[in-house]
Amino acid sequence: MASQTKAEILRQHQSNADLNTPIPAQVMRGQNDLSADGIIRPLDERIIAATAEALESGQTHYVDVPGIAPLRAAVADFLGSFADAAYQGGNIVITAGMQEARFLSIQMIGAQFDNIGIPEVVHPGARKALGTRARNVISLPVDAEAGYLPSPESIAEALAGGCRLLFLESPSRLSGAVYSDQQVAAISQALAEHDAAAIWDQGLAVWVDDSYDSLAACDSEAERVAVIGEAFPGMGLASWFIAYIAAPEAWVPPMQSQKQIMSICTSTASQYGALEASQLYRAEGNQQLASLRQTRAGAAQLASDSGWTVLGGAACNIIALRPPGGVDAALTDLRAAGYDAADGALFGAPDIIRLTVSNSTADALRALV
C-alpha cells in the first residue's frame, strides 16, 4: 500500500469523532476505579473448576462462532425467566464483550435499515460502533428529568418521521433510569404501527431494584427486537468479555458471519466457565443486589446532604450525580484523592458524573464534600 494511501486512511480515522470516542472501562481496574460499567468480584471456585475441567477435557480449540450451544441455551433460558422473552438458543450469539455486542448489532442489523435512531445521551460505545461506516443517524431527544431517556412520545415522533430502527438503553447506562411498563408498551405499539425494529440494551437490568419491563417481552414472536447485554454480570466474568445478542433468527447469520471475522479466537473454556456461572447466578445475584442497594442508598444520601443532585436511577450498580461546583472541578478533586469517575460528557451529558457503586463510593464522595 502506498504511503500516501496509508496517510489518507490515518487522516480519515483521526478525523472520525465517533470512531475515536473514548469509552469507560468495562470492569473496575481497582477498588478506586469508579468509572467502569462493571463491578469487581472474585471468581467463584466452581467457575474456576468448570473452566479448568473444560481445558483438561480438550476444550482448547476455537469456540463455535455463535457460542457453545449450552451457553446459548442458558442465556435464552435466563432471558425467558428474567425478561419474559421468547428467544431460543438459535436466537443467541455469544459475543466477546459488550462492545462487540454493540458493534455487531448496530452494524449488521443496521445494514438492513436506511437509518437508525440513537438517544442524544447514550453509552459512548454506541457512538463508537456507529463510526465504522457512514449511517443516516437520527438523534432522539432525551428528558434530563427522566434520567436522560428518550420519551415514548419523542420515539413515536421519530418513527412517524421515517426512522425504522432504534437503539435504546433501559436502564440508561448513564443514570440507571428505566422505562415503566406503560412506556415499554407504548414503545412496542409504536414499533408495530410503523413496522420498525429496535436494539434494546438491557445489560444493567439485573441490577434494577424493582420489577423490570423489557421490550423483548412485548415481542412475543421474537421478530422485531434484539436484546444485548453482559452475560451474568457480577459473577467475576467482566474481564473475560462475555456478552450476548438475542435477536430474531433471520438477523443472526450476518452477525455470526461478521463475528467470525472479528473474534474467531474466542476462548471455548471461558464459555464453559460462564455456563457454570449461569447455574449459580440467581442466588448469587440476589445477594449482590441487596448489598448494592444498601451501598447506593448510603452514597446517594451522602451526596444529597452535601448539595449534589442525585439522578433518579433504578439500577443499583451505578449512581449519576450533578456536582454543585461543576464536573471539571469534581473530576479533578476525585483524581487528586485517587479516584476515577466517568465523565457524563462522554455520554452526552456534560453536567453529570457517574460513579460505580462499590465499597469505595462513599469514601470517594467524602473526599469531595
C-alpha positions in Angstrom: 0.0 0.0 0.0 1.4 3.4 -1.0 2.4 5.7 1.8 0.0 8.4 0.5 -2.9 5.9 0.8 -1.8 5.0 4.3 -1.6 8.6 5.3 -5.1 9.2 3.9 -6.5 6.3 5.9 -4.9 7.6 9.0 -6.3 11.0 8.4 -9.8 9.7 7.9 -9.5 7.7 11.1 -8.2 10.6 13.2 -10.9 12.9 11.9 -13.7 10.4 12.7 -15.1 11.7 16.0 -17.4 8.8 16.6 -14.7 6.2 16.0 -12.3 8.0 18.3 -14.8 8.3 21.1 -13.2 7.1 24.4 -15.4 4.7 26.4 -15.4 3.8 30.1 -13.6 0.6 31.2 -15.8 -2.5 31.1 -14.7 -3.5 34.6 -13.1 -1.7 37.5 -9.3 -1.6 37.3 -9.0 -1.4 41.1 -11.1 -0.6 44.1 -10.7 3.2 43.5 -11.8 3.0 39.8 -15.4 4.2 39.9 -15.6 4.9 36.2 -16.3 1.4 35.0 -19.5 -0.3 33.8 -18.9 -3.5 35.8 -18.0 -4.2 39.4 -15.1 -6.3 40.7 -16.0 -9.7 42.0 -13.7 -12.7 42.7 -14.5 -15.7 40.6 -16.4 -18.5 42.5 -14.2 -21.6 42.9 -16.9 -23.6 41.0 -16.5 -21.3 37.9 -12.7 -21.8 38.1 -13.1 -25.5 38.4 -15.5 -25.7 35.4 -13.1 -23.7 33.3 -10.2 -25.9 34.3 -12.2 -29.0 33.6 -13.0 -27.7 30.1 -9.4 -27.1 29.4 -8.4 -30.6 30.7 -11.1 -32.2 28.6 -9.6 -30.7 25.4 -11.8 -27.6 25.0 -8.8 -25.6 23.7 -10.0 -25.1 20.2 -11.7 -22.1 18.7 -15.3 -21.8 20.0 -18.3 -22.3 17.8 -18.8 -19.0 16.2 -22.2 -18.1 17.8 -21.0 -19.7 21.1 -21.3 -23.1 22.7 -24.8 -24.5 22.4 -25.3 -25.0 26.2 -24.4 -21.4 27.0 -26.6 -20.0 24.3 -29.5 -22.1 25.7 -28.7 -20.9 29.2 -28.8 -17.2 28.1 -32.1 -17.9 26.3 -33.5 -19.5 29.5 -32.3 -16.6 31.5 -33.9 -14.0 29.2 -37.1 -16.1 29.3 -37.3 -16.2 33.1 -36.0 -12.7 33.8 -37.5 -10.7 30.9 -40.3 -13.0 29.7 -38.6 -13.0 26.2 -39.4 -15.6 23.6 -35.8 -16.3 22.4 -34.4 -19.8 21.9 -30.8 -20.9 21.6 -30.8 -20.3 17.9 -31.6 -16.6 18.5 -28.4 -16.1 20.7 -24.9 -15.0 19.7 -22.3 -15.0 22.4 -20.0 -12.1 21.9 -16.5 -11.1 23.0 -17.8 -8.5 25.4 -20.4 -5.7 25.4 -18.7 -3.5 22.9 -18.7 -6.3 20.3 -22.4 -6.8 21.0 -23.0 -3.1 20.3 -20.9 -3.2 17.2 -22.4 -6.4 15.7 -26.0 -5.3 16.4 -25.7 -1.7 15.3 -23.7 -2.5 12.1 -25.2 -5.8 10.9 -28.8 -5.2 12.0 -28.4 -1.6 11.0 -27.4 -2.6 7.5 -30.9 -3.8 6.9 -32.4 -0.3 7.5 -32.0 3.1 5.9 -31.4 4.8 9.3 -31.1 4.3 13.0 -32.4 6.4 15.9 -29.9 6.9 18.8 -30.6 8.8 22.0 -28.7 12.1 22.4 -27.4 10.7 25.7 -26.2 7.1 25.3 -23.2 4.9 26.2 -20.3 6.2 24.1 -19.7 2.7 22.9 -22.8 3.1 20.8 -21.4 6.1 19.1 -18.1 4.4 18.6 -19.8 1.4 16.9 -21.6 3.9 14.6 -18.3 5.4 13.5 -17.1 2.5 11.4 -19.2 3.4 8.3 -21.5 6.2 7.3 -25.0 5.9 8.6 -28.1 8.1 8.5 -28.4 8.7 12.2 -31.5 10.2 13.7 -30.9 11.9 17.1 -33.6 11.1 19.7 -34.0 14.0 22.2 -33.9 13.0 25.9 -35.5 14.1 29.1 -33.0 15.0 31.8 -35.7 14.8 34.4 -36.4 11.3 33.4 -32.8 10.1 33.7 -31.8 11.1 30.1 -34.1 8.6 28.4 -35.9 9.5 25.2 -39.6 9.7 25.9 -42.0 7.4 24.2 -43.6 10.4 22.6 -40.2 11.5 21.0 -39.6 7.9 19.9 -43.1 7.8 18.3 -42.4 11.1 16.6 -39.1 9.8 15.2 -40.8 6.7 13.9 -43.6 8.7 12.3 -40.8 10.7 10.6 -39.4 7.7 8.9 -37.0 6.2 11.5 -37.2 2.4 11.3 -34.5 1.1 13.7 -34.0 2.3 17.3 -31.1 1.8 19.7 -32.4 2.2 23.2 -31.0 1.6 26.7 -33.1 0.6 29.7 -31.6 1.0 32.2 -29.7 4.0 30.9 -26.0 3.4 31.0 -25.5 6.9 32.5 -28.3 7.2 35.1 -29.7 3.7 35.6 -33.2 5.1 34.8 -35.7 2.6 33.3 -38.9 2.7 31.3 -42.1 1.9 33.1 -44.4 -0.9 31.9 -46.7 1.6 30.3 -43.8 3.3 28.5 -42.5 0.0 27.2 -45.9 -0.9 25.9 -46.2 2.5 24.2 -42.8 2.0 22.5 -43.7 -1.5 21.4 -47.0 -0.3 20.0 -45.2 2.5 18.0 -42.8 -0.1 16.6 -45.7 -2.2 15.4 -47.6 0.7 13.9 -44.6 1.8 11.8 -43.2 -1.7 11.1 -40.0 -0.7 12.8 -37.4 -2.6 15.0 -35.2 -2.0 18.0 -31.9 -2.9 19.5 -32.6 -2.9 23.3 -29.6 -2.7 25.7 -30.8 -4.2 29.0 -27.4 -5.2 30.3 -27.9 -3.3 33.6 -31.4 -4.7 34.2 -30.2 -7.3 36.6 -29.3 -4.5 39.0 -32.7 -3.0 39.0 -34.1 -2.8 42.5 -37.7 -3.4 41.4 -39.6 -5.1 38.7 -38.2 -4.7 35.3 -40.1 -4.4 32.0 -38.3 -5.4 28.8 -39.2 -4.5 25.3 -38.4 -8.1 24.3 -41.4 -9.3 26.4 -43.7 -7.4 24.1 -42.1 -9.0 21.0 -43.9 -12.3 21.5 -42.7 -13.8 18.3 -39.1 -12.5 18.6 -39.3 -10.8 15.2 -38.8 -7.2 16.0 -36.5 -6.7 18.9 -32.8 -7.6 19.5 -31.6 -7.5 23.1 -27.9 -7.0 24.1 -26.2 -7.3 27.5 -23.4 -8.8 29.6 -23.6 -12.5 30.4 -24.3 -13.0 34.1 -22.8 -9.7 35.4 -21.4 -9.6 38.9 -20.1 -13.2 38.7 -16.5 -12.1 38.2 -16.6 -12.6 34.4 -16.4 -9.0 33.4 -12.7 -9.2 32.4 -13.5 -12.3 30.4 -15.5 -10.2 28.0 -18.6 -12.4 27.6 -21.8 -10.8 26.4 -24.8 -11.7 24.2 -27.1 -10.7 21.5 -30.6 -12.2 21.4 -32.2 -11.4 18.0 -34.8 -12.6 15.5 -33.4 -15.7 13.9 -33.2 -14.0 10.4 -30.9 -11.4 11.9 -28.4 -13.9 13.3 -26.5 -15.1 10.2 -25.0 -11.7 9.2 -23.8 -11.1 12.8 -22.4 -14.6 13.1 -20.5 -14.2 9.8 -19.0 -10.8 10.9 -18.2 -12.2 14.3 -16.2 -15.0 12.7 -14.1 -12.4 11.0 -13.6 -10.3 14.2 -13.1 -12.7 17.0 -12.6 -16.3 15.8 -10.2 -16.9 18.6 -12.7 -16.5 21.4 -11.9 -19.0 24.2 -14.1 -22.1 24.4 -13.1 -22.9 28.0 -14.2 -19.4 29.3 -17.6 -20.0 27.9 -17.9 -23.2 29.9 -17.0 -21.1 32.9 -19.8 -18.7 32.0 -22.1 -21.7 31.7 -21.3 -22.7 35.3 -21.9 -19.1 36.3 -25.4 -19.3 34.9 -26.2 -22.1 37.3 -25.1 -20.1 40.3 -26.4 -16.7 39.1 -29.9 -16.5 40.7 -28.9 -16.9 44.3 -25.6 -15.0 44.0 -27.2 -12.1 42.0 -29.9 -11.6 44.6 -27.3 -11.3 47.4 -25.2 -8.8 45.4 -28.3 -6.7 44.6 -29.2 -6.5 48.2 -25.7 -5.3 49.1 -25.6 -2.8 46.2 -29.0 -1.4 47.1 -27.8 -0.5 50.6 -24.5 0.9 49.4 -26.1 3.1 46.7 -28.6 4.4 49.1 -25.9 5.5 51.5 -23.9 7.1 48.8 -27.0 8.9 47.5 -27.8 10.2 50.9 -24.2 11.5 51.5 -24.2 13.2 48.1 -27.6 14.8 48.6 -26.8 16.1 52.1 -23.7 17.8 50.6 -25.7 19.6 47.9 -25.1 17.3 45.0 -28.1 16.5 42.7 -28.7 12.7 42.6 -30.3 11.5 39.4 -33.1 9.0 39.9 -32.0 5.6 38.7 -33.3 2.1 39.3 -30.0 0.3 38.6 -28.1 -0.1 41.9 -24.7 -0.6 40.4 -24.2 3.0 39.3 -25.1 6.4 40.6 -25.2 9.6 38.5 -24.6 13.0 40.1 -24.7 16.6 39.2 -21.8 18.3 41.2 -22.7 21.8 42.5 -19.3 23.1 41.6 -19.2 21.6 38.1 -17.9 18.4 36.6 -14.4 19.5 35.8 -13.7 20.5 39.4 -15.3 17.3 40.7 -13.2 15.1 38.4 -10.1 17.0 39.3 -10.7 16.6 43.0 -11.6 12.9 42.6 -8.3 12.2 40.7 -6.4 14.1 43.4 -7.9 11.9 46.0 -7.0 8.8 44.0 -10.4 8.0 42.4 -11.6 7.8 38.8 -15.2 8.6 37.7 -17.0 8.5 34.3 -17.4 11.9 32.7 -21.0 12.4 31.6 -19.8 14.3 28.6 -18.7 11.0 27.1 -22.4 10.0 27.2 -23.7 13.4 26.0 -24.5 14.9 29.5 -21.6 17.2 30.3 -23.0 18.3 33.7 -23.1 14.8 35.1 -20.5 12.4 36.6 -21.2 8.7 37.0 -19.8 6.5 39.8 -19.7 2.8 40.0 -21.3 1.7 43.2 -18.8 -0.2 45.4 -17.3 -0.2 48.9 -15.2 2.8 47.8 -18.1 5.1 46.5 -18.9 6.7 49.9 -15.2 7.2 50.6 -14.8 9.0 47.2 -17.7 11.3 48.0 -16.3 12.1 51.4 -13.1 13.2 49.8 -15.1 15.8 47.9 -17.6 17.1 50.4 
